[in-house]
Amino acid sequence: QVQLVESGGGLVQAGGSLRLTCTTSGRTFTMNVMGWFRQAPGKDREFVAAHNLLGTHYLDSVKGRFIISRDNAKNTLLLQMNNLKPEDTAVYYCAAGQKFPITSRPTEYNYWGQGTQVTVSA
């Protein structure tokens, strides 16, 4: 089993920054991909970024603004979000998957956190 707990969400003005943290526990060494998704009201869950041993992959609209990183010593996955826009408003979820290739399909991820709300005001 793998447990994921997100923190760091909040309310920020457009142009501001937030850093999301996903604290992991359990058999995380069996997970080959760690990533972030988001879901806005009335919309499907959307891939944001993911990381594996070969590198990272980002949603086009967040490239150059968001940075995903993994700190194995602290068992955390981070998402640094800069130059936030109102369209980034959503609940952000941490996810972990056993399959090695990075995929944007939520169904390919095995474990999920409970989510943290990010609200960006205009």
C-alpha positions as CSV (number, residue, x, y, z in Angstrom):
1,Q,0.0,0.0,0.0
2,V,1.0,3.6,-0.7
3,Q,-0.3,6.6,1.1
4,L,-0.3,10.1,-0.4
5,V,-1.1,13.3,1.5
6,E,-1.2,16.7,-0.3
7,S,-0.6,20.1,1.3
8,G,0.2,23.6,0.3
9,G,-2.9,24.7,-1.5
10,G,-4.6,28.0,-0.9
11,L,-5.8,31.3,-2.4
12,V,-3.4,33.4,-4.4
13,Q,-3.7,36.3,-6.8
14,A,-2.9,35.9,-10.5
15,G,0.9,36.1,-11.0
16,G,1.6,34.6,-7.6
17,S,3.2,31.3,-6.6
18,L,2.4,28.3,-4.5
19,R,4.2,25.1,-3.7
20,L,2.4,21.9,-3.3
21,T,3.8,19.0,-1.3
22,C,2.8,15.4,-1.5
23,T,4.1,13.4,1.5
24,T,4.3,9.7,0.7
25,S,4.5,6.6,2.9
26,G,4.2,2.9,2.5
27,R,5.7,0.9,-0.4
28,T,6.6,4.0,-2.5
29,F,9.7,2.2,-3.8
30,T,7.4,0.1,-6.0
31,M,6.1,3.2,-7.7
32,N,7.9,4.2,-10.9
33,V,5.9,7.3,-11.7
34,M,4.8,10.1,-9.4
35,G,2.7,12.9,-10.7
36,W,0.1,15.7,-10.2
37,F,-3.4,16.0,-11.7
38,R,-6.0,18.6,-11.2
39,Q,-9.8,18.8,-11.5
40,A,-11.8,21.9,-11.9
41,P,-15.6,22.0,-11.1
42,G,-17.5,20.3,-13.9
43,K,-14.4,19.1,-15.7
44,D,-12.5,15.9,-16.1
45,R,-9.4,15.2,-14.1
46,E,-6.4,16.6,-16.0
47,F,-2.8,15.6,-16.1
48,V,-0.4,18.4,-14.9
49,A,3.0,16.9,-14.5
50,A,4.8,13.6,-13.8
51,H,8.3,12.4,-13.0
52,N,10.1,9.1,-13.4
53,L,13.8,8.1,-13.5
54,L,14.1,9.2,-17.1
55,G,12.7,12.7,-16.6
56,T,9.6,14.8,-16.4
57,H,6.6,15.6,-18.5
58,Y,4.3,18.6,-18.3
59,L,0.9,19.7,-19.6
60,D,1.6,22.3,-22.3
61,S,-0.2,25.1,-20.6
62,V,2.0,24.8,-17.4
63,K,5.4,24.4,-19.1
64,G,7.8,27.2,-18.0
65,R,5.6,28.0,-15.0
66,F,5.4,24.7,-13.0
67,I,8.3,22.5,-11.8
68,I,7.8,19.0,-10.5
69,S,10.5,17.5,-8.3
70,R,11.0,14.5,-6.0
71,D,12.9,14.3,-2.8
72,N,13.4,10.7,-2.0
73,A,15.2,11.4,1.3
74,K,12.2,13.3,2.6
75,N,9.6,11.0,0.8
76,T,8.0,14.0,-0.8
77,L,6.9,15.1,-4.3
78,L,6.8,18.8,-4.9
79,L,5.0,21.0,-7.4
80,Q,6.3,24.6,-7.6
81,M,3.7,26.7,-9.3
82,N,4.7,30.2,-10.5
83,N,2.9,32.9,-12.5
84,L,-0.4,31.3,-11.6
85,K,-3.5,32.1,-13.7
86,P,-7.2,31.9,-12.8
87,E,-7.5,28.9,-15.2
88,D,-5.1,27.0,-12.8
89,T,-7.9,27.0,-10.2
90,A,-8.7,23.4,-9.3
91,V,-8.3,20.7,-6.8
92,Y,-4.8,19.3,-7.2
93,Y,-4.1,15.6,-6.6
94,C,-0.9,13.7,-6.1
95,A,-0.8,10.3,-7.9
96,A,1.5,7.3,-8.0
97,G,1.8,4.6,-10.6
98,Q,3.6,1.3,-11.0
99,K,3.9,1.4,-14.8
100,F,7.2,2.9,-15.9
101,P,6.3,5.2,-18.8
102,I,4.8,8.5,-17.9
103,T,1.2,8.7,-18.9
104,S,-1.4,11.4,-18.8
105,R,-4.3,8.9,-18.2
106,P,-5.6,8.9,-14.6
107,T,-6.6,5.2,-14.9
108,E,-2.9,4.3,-15.2
109,Y,-2.1,5.5,-11.7
110,N,-2.7,3.2,-8.8
111,Y,-2.8,5.5,-5.8
112,W,-4.2,9.0,-5.1
113,G,-4.2,11.6,-2.4
114,Q,-7.3,13.4,-1.1
115,G,-6.5,16.6,-3.0
116,T,-5.7,20.2,-2.1
117,Q,-7.6,23.2,-3.3
118,V,-5.8,25.9,-5.3
119,T,-7.7,29.1,-6.1
120,V,-6.3,31.8,-8.2
121,S,-8.1,35.2,-8.2
122,A,-7.9,37.6,-11.2
